[in-house]
């Protein structure tokens, strides 16, 4: 026999305030066969060896974004190092450069 709790008294009733009552049907039924675990999917991981020049990295990123938008590629985590460079940002002015 499966038992449930009568919750008709509202949320202020404590778990021990209401006696357990038999349910008409069980809460769970045994499964005929175990289900396979879902396959976890995630982003592609790529690690670049050595330095990658910035224009090449930027072109590759833009190309990959276009492929994602077209439904031809999935997300990617790309660990890349490029030579040092200075980025001023979109709100910079020539007067602000040192």
PyMOL commands that set and color helices and strands:
alter all, ss='L'
color gray80, all
select helices_A, chain A and resi 54-69+94-96
alter helices_A, ss='H'
color red, helices_A
select strands_A, chain A and resi 3-5+20-22+44-51+76-81
alter strands_A, ss='S'
color yellow, strands_A
deselect
rebuild
show_as cartoon
